[in-house]
Every structure is written in structure tokens, then in C-alpha cells.
Amino acid sequence: MEKKKVAIIGVTGSVGQEFVLSLDNHPWFEVTQIAASERSAGKKYLDAIKDASGIIAWDVAGEIPEYIKNMTVKSVDQLDVSQLDLVFSAVESVAARDIETKMAKDLPVISTSSAYRYEEDVPILIPGINDEQSELLEIQKKNRNWKGFVAPLPNCTTTGLAITLKPLFDQYGVKKVMMTSMQAISGGGKSGVSAMGITDNIIPYIPKEEGKVKLETKKILGKLVNGKIVDADIKISCTCTRVPVIDGHTESVFVETVKEIDPQMAKEMYNQSNKTSSVIGLPSAPKDYYAFHDDPTRPQPRMERTVGDGMTTTIGRVEKEELFDNGLKYMLFSHNKKMGSAKGAVLLAEMLYKKNKI
Ligand SMILES: NC(=O)c1ccc[n+]([C@@H]2O[C@H](COP(=O)([O-])OP(=O)(O)OC[C@H]3O[C@@H](n4cnc5c(N)ncnc54)[C@H](OP(=O)(O)O)[C@@H]3O)[C@@H](O)[C@H]2O)c1
């Protein structure tokens, strides 16, 4: 089988580097072009990721894959779209808007940015959770007269919440959700949080994050009806904080359900969901979509971030919540750069490829 030719835009950034790793030796996709800002354009990849003091700023665990080291980084204008089948975009949202618009005229674009997430004809996709909403991409193409489309992932804090709520929502009904996040430093990108700011500290505010989590969770758990997504009718409140953890977001969640549920029922529900997940068999899918722990000391970022190569969502501390007539509280862990962005985006591309949309 001939591999699909893909470009990574934002290849030098925090998520871009994770894309480089996620696409190394991929069975279906081959990185043939890479791009970043004018600052990096024209440089070999290794030179482009050097910081001002000449140190190679490779922020991903493990070695830099050989295939990328000597590839030349292009500007977006230099990309040859006629030689591409697919684009992965990992650029901050203001720049992403123009870039993704330009690319989608010709090609499918899988995006980790928020540039298009809140548009009516754009689904926010998590493979394994709301695959059926990908049908909206066909309407998007028609509406905009594009050959391609923009398929964004959610914000990395929404990812773990929506993934853990989905089976609860489908099987027990969800009325209200309260969530407090403890988000990793890498979620802010390569220039996001200074070491002085985060060491020995917790930052109780992340600009725009809480609004994104609320909007996105309702849209993801919504239903596609007559070509439009009808948001899930859930009340959501959240507080998003930044903590001194390198990778992986932890969230404390309180959920009011419609039907009665207890921890044992939740355990069976997540274990059953593992057996029926739509992503089973895709190259980037983990063995288990969910890991459920009875051990009250889990989840912990240092222990969970390598489980399923960062693609498994971990759930622990599950207890009946007495604040509600019916409900649960739990903690979750979701890897912001794996399932929450780059590798999750690759899994999304695999799902769309299987559906013949790429
Ligand atoms: N970090 C996470 O965990 C995470 C999770 C989910 C989603 N996201 C989203 O993913 C996107 C990328 O995040 P990040 O954390 O990787 O950011 P980052 O570390 O700041 O990297 C930004 C990348 O975009 C490139 N870039 C900036 N302006 C550009 C332009 N005008 N044209 C082309 N390339 C440009 C940069 O290139 P230079 O190196 O040349 O400047 C760099 O490669 C953002 O939208 C973010 O919100 C991040």
C-alpha cells in the first residue's frame, strides 16, 4: 500500500515534536513536508529546534527520529499541496486560522488548534467517542466549497473529561459536572509557563480554558441531527489550574447522573467500553482505551503517562457522591500531548482514513 503523504505545520513546537514521534514509521502515513514560522523556514530541522544558546530543544522523551533530522523546514507558503494528501496543524490559534483555511481548500486538515472548533459546520472529534459526528465534515466541504476540511481535536483538558463522561452520559445520563483540573506545564506550549512561575507553585487561572472546556464537552457529547450538532444538555462548571507536572493533565470530577450508579457499576461500564471501542485495531490505539483503578493512590501523572503510550485515559478514586441523589466523583488522567493532541490527532486521521474521508 502506498502511504499517504503528510505535512506537519508547527513542527518545531511542543505538539509538533510529538507529531514527529507519533508519525515515525507509521504504517499508513509518511511525513514528506514540514513547516513552521518564518523564524524556522529554510533551516534543517535540527537547527530549527536549537534555542538561542545553541542547545537542541527536543522536549519529547526519547531520541529524535532519524527521518526528520535533516529535513528542511518550509514556510507555509512554500508547502507544495499538490504533493500532499493530508496536513497536521499544530500552530497557535490566531495563526492557525489563516493557515488552516488556506490548506483546507485543497486538503484534509487535522488540527490541534481552537481556530475552527466553535463553527457550526465543524465537529470537534475524539476518535472512539463521537466518530459519527465526522459526517459533518461532508457538509463543511459543501458549505465552504473546499476539497478538504478542518477536523479539530478538542482542547487537551476537554479530552479526558469528555472521554470519561461519554459512557456515563450514554448509559446513566449526565445532568451536572463539576471539574477542577491540575494541568501540565507542557500544555502551555514551548514558551507557555516560565520555570520561575511554576516551580513550587500552582497557578489558579489559565486564560480562556474554562470556557473552552464547557463549550467543547457539550458539543462532543451532542448529537448530529439534520446536519447540525445539538449540544448535550449538561450543566458544567470548572476551574482550570496549572501545576508543576511536565506532561499529563489530572482532573477531579463530580458528576450528577440521572440514574443511580456506584463505583462497581462504573468499573464494569469502563471495562465493557474497552471491549467495544471503535478505535480497536487502529495503529495508534492503545490496548485499553480506559484504565480503571481501585487503588486509591491512582491516577498519578508519573505512573500513568506511559500507559498505552499516553493514549489510555486513567480513572481512579471513584466514589459515590453524596452531594447528589445520584452521582459519582472520580479523578482522571489524560496525556495532553499524546491522546490530548499529537498522537490523538494521528488516531483521528486513522479513524477518518478507515471511513474513506482521507
Ligand atoms: N501543548 C499542548 O499540550 C497542546 C494540547 C492540545 C492542543 N494544543 C494546541 O496545539 C497548538 C500548538 O501548540 P504548542 O503547544 O505546540 O505550541 P508551541 O510550542 O508554541 O509551538 C507553536 C508552533 O507553531 C509554529 N508557528 C507559530 N506561528 C506560525 C506561523 N505564522 N506559521 C507557521 N507556523 C507557526 C511555531 O514555529 P516556530 O518554532 O518557527 O516559531 C511552532 O512550531 C496550539 O493551538 C495549542 O493550543 C496544545
The ligand as a Gaussian input file, in Angstrom:
#p B3LYP/6-31G(d) Opt

LIG

0 1
 N        0.767000      21.769000      24.251000
 C       -0.303000      21.001000      24.372000
 O       -0.366000      20.079000      25.218000
 C       -1.494000      21.197000      23.466000
 C       -2.541000      20.284000      23.571000
 C       -3.649000      20.432000      22.729000
 C       -3.683000      21.440000      21.807000
 N       -2.646000      22.331000      21.734000
 C       -2.725000      23.358000      20.683000
 O       -1.800000      22.979000      19.656000
 C       -1.272000      24.168000      19.018000
 C        0.261000      24.145000      19.123000
 O        0.599000      24.178000      20.499000
 P        2.077000      24.033000      21.042000
 O        1.922000      23.830000      22.495000
 O        2.829000      23.015000      20.239000
 O        2.680000      25.489000      20.707000
 P        4.216000      25.917000      20.579000
 O        5.076000      25.001000      21.349000
 O        4.236000      27.362000      20.922000
 O        4.545000      25.733000      19.005000
 C        3.977000      26.550000      18.020000
 C        4.413000      26.093000      16.640000
 O        3.740000      26.879000      15.659000
 C        4.721000      27.474000      14.778000
 N        4.210000      28.758000      14.291000
 C        3.931000      29.866000      15.001000
 N        3.465000      30.836000      14.179000
 C        3.440000      30.310000      12.931000
 C        3.067000      30.801000      11.653000
 N        2.621000      32.041000      11.478000
 N        3.179000      29.970000      10.580000
 C        3.617000      28.712000      10.727000
 N        3.996000      28.186000      11.911000
 C        3.903000      28.975000      13.003000
 C        5.967000      27.593000      15.619000
 O        7.104000      27.702000      14.768000
 P        8.500000      28.405000      15.222000
 O        9.226000      27.419000      16.102000
 O        9.150000      28.632000      13.912000
 O        8.141000      29.660000      15.953000
 C        5.907000      26.262000      16.360000
 O        6.330000      25.225000      15.505000
 C       -1.918000      25.359000      19.734000
 O       -3.042000      25.775000      19.014000
 C       -2.336000      24.759000      21.090000
 O       -3.400000      25.455000      21.664000
 C       -1.550000      22.217000      22.528000

